Amino acid sequence: MTTIASIGTGNMGTALIQGILSADAGITVRATTNSTASAQRLSSDLPTATVTALEDDPEANRTAAAGADFVFLGVKPWMMTDTLAELAPALEANTVLVSMAAGVASADLKKLAPKHPIVRIMPNTPSSIGHGVIALAPDAEVPADSVDTLRQLLSGAGLVVDLDETQIPAMTGISGSGVAYFFLLAEAMIAAGVKQGLDEDTARRMVVATADGAGRLLTAKPDPSAQRQAVSSKGGTTLAGLQQFIDAGIFDIAEAAAQAAADRSLEMERENSEAING
C-alpha cells in the first residue's frame, strides 16, 4: 500500500489529494495543516485521511512523513527551508519529495534535501474533481518505478503531462493559472447578461451550463478552431459576438496573460533561490 504524507495541506493540496483518493481508496494519506480549525475543515474534505494540526501537535509534520513513500510539500516557498530541515530526520532513504510550490526550482530543493529524489508538480484546482491538469517534472535521480507510481496516483486527479522543469512556467501560464481565466470570462458573461435584463441567478445558471457544455464538446472533439467555426454562420449572431472579441485583441490578451503568469513564475524562482542560497 502506498503512503502519502501531505505537509502544509492548503487548497491546492486538498484538491490534489481529493482527486487521488477518488480514484484509489487503498492509499494511506496523512495530512498536516497549521491550525485546529483548518484541520477540522480538512478532515471534512478528506474523510479517509489522518489529519493533524501543528497547533495541536508540534511533531505533526515529522509524524506524517515517517515511513511515507511520497511526501507532498504544500508549504509556502518561504517556509520550504525550515520545513525540509524539520522533516529530514523522519524521512526514509527512498522517500520521494513532491513539491507543489510555485517558483521553487528543483536545484534549490536539492540543496535543502540532498539525500532525496525530487519531483516538481504543478496541479490546478479542478484536480479535486478528477479533471485537473498536473505537470510532472522529476529530477534524474527519481527511480523510474517511483515516477510511474506517482503518475498513476496523480492520474486520478486529471491529465498528467510529463514536462521538463523548464516548461513549468509555460504550463503555469496556460493551465495552472489558466483556470482562473475561464472563471473571469464566465464572470464577465454573467455581468453582460444582467446588463441585458436577466436576473443574476438566471444569467449565472445559463453561463455555467454553457461553459460546461462547451468544455464537454471540446473534450469530445479537441479542436477549438473547428468547434468555433462550426457555430459561426455567416451573418449570424455568433459571428457578430465573436468579432467583438477578435477586434478587442483576444489572442494578444491571452498571450500577454500567459506570458505574465510565466514571467512571475520565473521571477518567484529567482527570489526564492536568493532566499535559499543566502
SULHUPE-V853293 format. One record per residue. N is the residue number from 0. RES is the residue in one letter. D_LAST is the distance of its C-alpha to the last C-alpha in Angstrom with 2 decimals. Layout:
n & res & d_last
N & RES & D_LAST
N & RES & D_LAST
//
This chain:
n & res & d_last
0 & M & 39.81
1 & T & 36.26
2 & T & 33.93
3 & I & 31.10
4 & A & 28.61
5 & S & 27.23
6 & I & 24.26
7 & G & 23.75
8 & T & 26.87
9 & G & 27.05
10 & N & 29.46
11 & M & 28.28
12 & G & 28.06
13 & T & 31.47
14 & A & 32.93
15 & L & 31.82
16 & I & 33.11
17 & Q & 36.32
18 & G & 36.94
19 & I & 36.34
20 & L & 38.63
21 & S & 41.30
22 & A & 41.76
23 & D & 41.47
24 & A & 42.54
25 & G & 42.19
26 & I & 38.40
27 & T & 36.95
28 & V & 34.18
29 & R & 32.21
30 & A & 30.23
31 & T & 28.08
32 & T & 27.32
33 & N & 26.32
34 & S & 29.62
35 & T & 33.19
36 & A & 34.42
37 & S & 32.13
38 & A & 33.13
39 & Q & 36.74
40 & R & 36.29
41 & L & 34.47
42 & S & 37.32
43 & S & 39.72
44 & D & 37.87
45 & L & 37.40
46 & P & 40.55
47 & T & 40.41
48 & A & 36.83
49 & T & 35.86
50 & V & 33.72
51 & T & 31.98
52 & A & 30.09
53 & L & 27.29
54 & E & 29.21
55 & D & 32.12
56 & D & 30.42
57 & P & 26.94
58 & E & 27.25
59 & A & 28.04
60 & N & 25.05
61 & R & 25.57
62 & T & 29.32
63 & A & 29.12
64 & A & 26.95
65 & A & 29.10
66 & G & 31.25
67 & A & 30.26
68 & D & 30.66
69 & F & 28.14
70 & V & 25.38
71 & F & 24.79
72 & L & 21.44
73 & G & 22.22
74 & V & 19.57
75 & K & 17.61
76 & P & 14.41
77 & W & 12.37
78 & M & 14.35
79 & M & 13.78
80 & T & 11.32
81 & D & 13.81
82 & T & 16.76
83 & L & 16.32
84 & A & 15.74
85 & E & 18.90
86 & L & 20.85
87 & A & 20.28
88 & P & 23.30
89 & A & 25.59
90 & L & 25.09
91 & E & 27.79
92 & A & 27.12
93 & N & 28.43
94 & T & 26.81
95 & V & 25.51
96 & L & 22.50
97 & V & 23.36
98 & S & 20.73
99 & M & 22.19
100 & A & 18.97
101 & A & 19.21
102 & G & 16.36
103 & V & 14.40
104 & A & 15.10
105 & S & 16.68
106 & A & 14.50
107 & D & 11.42
108 & L & 13.93
109 & K & 15.17
110 & K & 12.06
111 & L & 12.42
112 & A & 16.20
113 & P & 17.21
114 & K & 20.77
115 & H & 21.76
116 & P & 22.97
117 & I & 21.27
118 & V & 23.22
119 & R & 22.10
120 & I & 24.88
121 & M & 25.56
122 & P & 28.69
123 & N & 30.57
124 & T & 32.59
125 & P & 36.04
126 & S & 34.82
127 & S & 36.28
128 & I & 39.76
129 & G & 39.36
130 & H & 39.08
131 & G & 35.39
132 & V & 33.56
133 & I & 30.78
134 & A & 28.67
135 & L & 28.01
136 & A & 25.49
137 & P & 25.22
138 & D & 23.29
139 & A & 25.62
140 & E & 25.48
141 & V & 27.02
142 & P & 30.70
143 & A & 33.20
144 & D & 35.07
145 & S & 32.03
146 & V & 31.42
147 & D & 35.12
148 & T & 35.13
149 & L & 32.19
150 & R & 33.86
151 & Q & 37.07
152 & L & 35.51
153 & L & 33.80
154 & S & 37.06
155 & G & 38.55
156 & A & 36.29
157 & G & 37.25
158 & L & 36.79
159 & V & 34.14
160 & V & 33.00
161 & D & 31.36
162 & L & 28.80
163 & D & 26.39
164 & E & 22.86
165 & T & 22.98
166 & Q & 25.90
167 & I & 24.30
168 & P & 23.64
169 & A & 27.36
170 & M & 28.38
171 & T & 26.38
172 & G & 28.23
173 & I & 31.71
174 & S & 31.69
175 & G & 28.72
176 & S & 29.11
177 & G & 32.60
178 & V & 34.35
179 & A & 33.85
180 & Y & 35.51
181 & F & 38.65
182 & F & 38.53
183 & L & 38.34
184 & L & 41.34
185 & A & 43.23
186 & E & 42.51
187 & A & 43.86
188 & M & 46.90
189 & I & 47.76
190 & A & 47.63
191 & A & 49.87
192 & G & 52.33
193 & V & 52.57
194 & K & 53.27
195 & Q & 56.10
196 & G & 57.69
197 & L & 56.31
198 & D & 55.22
199 & E & 51.54
200 & D & 52.13
201 & T & 54.36
202 & A & 51.98
203 & R & 49.08
204 & R & 51.15
205 & M & 52.33
206 & V & 48.94
207 & V & 47.33
208 & A & 50.28
209 & T & 50.15
210 & A & 46.47
211 & D & 47.24
212 & G & 50.23
213 & A & 48.45
214 & G & 45.66
215 & R & 48.29
216 & L & 50.17
217 & L & 47.08
218 & T & 46.26
219 & A & 49.84
220 & K & 49.87
221 & P & 46.32
222 & D & 47.35
223 & P & 46.48
224 & S & 48.33
225 & A & 51.50
226 & Q & 51.29
227 & R & 50.99
228 & Q & 53.88
229 & A & 56.02
230 & V & 56.10
231 & S & 56.37
232 & S & 60.09
233 & K & 61.20
234 & G & 62.13
235 & G & 60.82
236 & T & 58.65
237 & T & 55.56
238 & L & 55.48
239 & A & 55.93
240 & G & 52.92
241 & L & 50.74
242 & Q & 51.61
243 & Q & 49.93
244 & F & 46.63
245 & I & 47.01
246 & D & 48.08
247 & A & 45.08
248 & G & 42.81
249 & I & 41.65
250 & F & 40.39
251 & D & 38.31
252 & I & 37.01
253 & A & 36.08
254 & E & 34.31
255 & A & 32.39
256 & A & 31.40
257 & A & 30.21
258 & Q & 28.26
259 & A & 26.62
260 & A & 25.52
261 & A & 24.27
262 & D & 22.40
263 & R & 20.74
264 & S & 19.77
265 & L & 18.07
266 & E & 16.42
267 & M & 15.05
268 & E & 13.77
269 & R & 11.82
270 & E & 10.51
271 & N & 9.69
272 & S & 8.15
273 & E & 5.65
274 & A & 5.22
275 & I & 5.58
276 & N & 3.77
277 & G & 0.00
//
